[in-house]
Amino acid sequence: MRSAFKRGFTFTAGVTLAGVTLAMLPGTAQADDFGAAHAARIAKYSAYLATKSAQGDAQAKETARGFSALSDKQKGRFLDLLEDRSVMDEFFEEVEAPSSLTGKTQVALAGGDVVVERESLSGVDDTSTDGDAELWASRYRDTWASYRVTDTIFGVQVAQVSVRTNYQVKGKDTTKVYAGSASHYLYVPGCEFSHSPVKEWISSPPADNAQAETVWTASCWGSAWSKRERVWGDYRGFVGGYLKRN
């Protein structure tokens, strides 16, 4: 959907009155309309973020701060990109995690103005055996792994989906899975996200991975799509993950 932001200026010709040429200002009325419409778009989106911030959304507050710091021209481009359905279709592209190691990769869209970041993370909740490898291998310990995809415009975070598996290991064996979790934020007016209950399980040996999965459903401007996000890990932590069409 393209807004009035794309309209150009109209220049009027000079007219002669009593032998004097009067140079009309270039499209003054339209320029004023353009400026007012541009300011109204910015104010409307700022109010949208302010409402979410007032409801206790900490990330919305950060996004509002980032949006406010952009130049006036960048704010216009930012809003154009939010309204561009072809860009939105690529926001949560179908990708697997960057590797079997924790880390992140990025893909640039829209000439670099939009960046899709894929990040894999893991950790250990029980660190009481740090420094003692033998004791570490012999006891049960709680571990987690997560996979998330984040979308930014001019470095400002506007959307993210994440899924996490929580589990127990002993030595190299995965012994138990706990409840998995999923989280998201989305600051695109006209779009909503929801997800199915998170499923968790241990895959059959020899993989022996703790798995967690959810299905995201997005509704944007009257159309909808769904994608499945999964993450798995073992005694090393994060092993793999993906986000793909359901």
C-alpha positions, 0 to 999 in steps of 0.5 A: 500500500503506497501513501501520499508520501510518493506524490510529487510537487506541482509548479505553476507558471508565472502570470502577468498583471499590469505589466508585472510578472508575478512568480507563483510559489511552486505548488505551495498548497500541495507542498503544504498538504504534503508536509501536513500529511507527512507529519500526520503519518509520523504522529500517528505511528508515534502515538501507536508506539506510545500506546503500546509503551503505556501498556507496559511493552518495554520493547515498544518503548525502545522502538519508539526511542529509535524511531524518534531519533531518525531524521524526518526523511528516514521516518518517511521511508520507514513508514513506506517500508512498513506499508510495502507488502512485498517487503513485509512478505520477506520480513520473516523469510524461510531460513534455517539457523546459521550453523550448529554453533551459537551466533548470528547472521544477517540478510539486507533487504530494500537496499540495506534499509531493512535487515533480517537477523537470525540468531541462535543462543544457548546456556546452562541454568545450573553452573554449580559444577563450573571448573570440574569437568568430571563432576560436570559430566556425572550430574544432571544439569538444566540447559536451554537453547533458542532461535529467533529472527529479528527485523529492523528498519534503519537499525530500529527493531520492529518485529521478532519471533523466538522459540526456546527449548528447556531441558535436562542433560546428564553427560551427553544424554538428554534426560528430560524436556521441560515446557518450551516457550515462544515470544514475539513483538510486532510493531506494524499497524494492521498486522497481528501475530499469534502462535500455537501452544509450544510442543516439546519432545526428545528425538530418538537416539542417536540424535537425542535432541530436546526439541521445541516448536510453535506455529506462528500465524500472521494476519496483515491487511486482510491476508494471513500466513503461517510458519513453523519455528523449531529449535533443538539442542543437546548437551552442547547447547544449541544444535539447530533451528528453522523458520519455514512455511507450515 
